[in-house]
């Protein structure tokens, strides 16, 4: 049986899916996303370190009255890459429980993305935070 044409009313008694714009559907999706982030926090030591490093960097921005946006964006990038890396590793482990050279390539490439994002975040952090830190310490 083919699906009904768009815009046609559902058959009586048929279950209705909430609209994509429904706040209830958005909150449900947000709960799934938060569960993924929480799982990653509880199971991945690197993600925990990156979360705390992000809090320190953002705290320094506030304390030094440095621009928050570039540091927040760099932190979000690193944390997002780590979440994607964790998801990719889980999928690779699911489909390839035995060692395989392509599984290694996938995992190493995802880890490389996190490494490059982290290096970029360090550059952004140093460039944004070092001048106000030096001024605050009176060495500039």
ZAMARGU-4260 file (C-alpha; in steps of 0.2 Angstrom, whole numbers, plus 5000, padded with zeros to 4 digits):
<rodrens>
0) 5000/5000/5000 | 5007/5017/4995 | 5008/5031/5007 | 4994/5045/5006 | 4998/5060/4995
5) 5004/5075/5004 | 4991/5085/5012 | 4978/5072/5012 | 4970/5069/5029 | 4974/5053/5039
10) 4962/5039/5039 | 4951/5039/5054 | 4959/5029/5069 | 4977/5031/5061 | 4990/5037/5072
15) 4996/5054/5069 | 5014/5059/5070 | 5018/5076/5078 | 5022/5089/5066 | 5041/5093/5064
20) 5038/5110/5071 | 5029/5103/5086 | 5038/5108/5103 | 5034/5091/5109 | 5044/5082/5095
25) 5058/5095/5097 | 5060/5091/5116 | 5059/5072/5112 | 5073/5074/5100 | 5083/5085/5112
30) 5081/5071/5125 | 5089/5059/5113 | 5103/5071/5109 | 5106/5074/5128 | 5106/5055/5131
35) 5120/5053/5118 | 5130/5067/5125 | 5128/5061/5143 | 5133/5043/5137 | 5149/5050/5129
40) 5153/5060/5144 | 5151/5045/5155 | 5161/5033/5144 | 5174/5043/5135 | 5188/5051/5146
45) 5194/5062/5132 | 5176/5070/5131 | 5177/5073/5149 | 5194/5082/5148 | 5187/5092/5133
50) 5172/5097/5143 | 5182/5103/5157 | 5194/5112/5146 | 5180/5121/5138 | 5173/5127/5154
55) 5190/5133/5159 | 5192/5142/5143 | 5175/5150/5144 | 5178/5155/5162 | 5194/5164/5157
60) 5184/5173/5143 | 5172/5180/5156 | 5186/5184/5169 | 5197/5192/5156 | 5182/5201/5147
65) 5189/5193/5131 | 5178/5189/5116 | 5167/5174/5120 | 5161/5169/5103 | 5177/5163/5095
70) 5181/5153/5110 | 5163/5146/5112 | 5163/5141/5094 | 5180/5132/5095 | 5174/5123/5110
75) 5158/5118/5102 | 5168/5112/5087 | 5179/5101/5097 | 5165/5093/5108 | 5155/5090/5092
80) 5169/5081/5083 | 5172/5071/5099 | 5153/5066/5099 | 5154/5061/5080 | 5170/5052/5083
85) 5162/5042/5097 | 5147/5038/5086 | 5158/5032/5072 | 5168/5021/5083 | 5152/5013/5089
90) 5145/5010/5072 | 5162/5003/5066 | 5163/4991/5081 | 5145/4986/5077 | 5148/4981/5059
95) 5166/4975/5061 | 5168/4967/5078 | 5184/4959/5071 | 5200/4969/5067 | 5199/4976/5049
100) 5211/4988/5040 | 5196/4999/5034 | 5189/4999/5052 | 5206/5006/5058 | 5206/5019/5044
105) 5188/5025/5049 | 5193/5026/5067 | 5210/5034/5064 | 5202/5047/5052 | 5188/5052/5065
110) 5201/5054/5079 | 5212/5064/5067 | 5197/5076/5064 | 5196/5078/5083 | 5215/5081/5084
115) 5214/5095/5070 | 5199/5103/5078 | 5208/5103/5095 | 5223/5111/5088 | 5213/5124/5080
120) 5204/5127/5096 | 5221/5129/5105 | 5226/5142/5092 | 5209/5152/5094 | 5211/5151/5113
125) 5229/5157/5113 | 5225/5171/5101 | 5210/5176/5110 | 5215/5174/5128 | 5233/5178/5128
130) 5233/5197/5125 | 5220/5200/5139 | 5229/5188/5151 | 5245/5197/5148 | 5237/5214/5150
135) 5229/5208/5166 | 5245/5202/5173 | 5253/5219/5169 | 5266/5212/5157 | 5260/5221/5142
</rodrens>
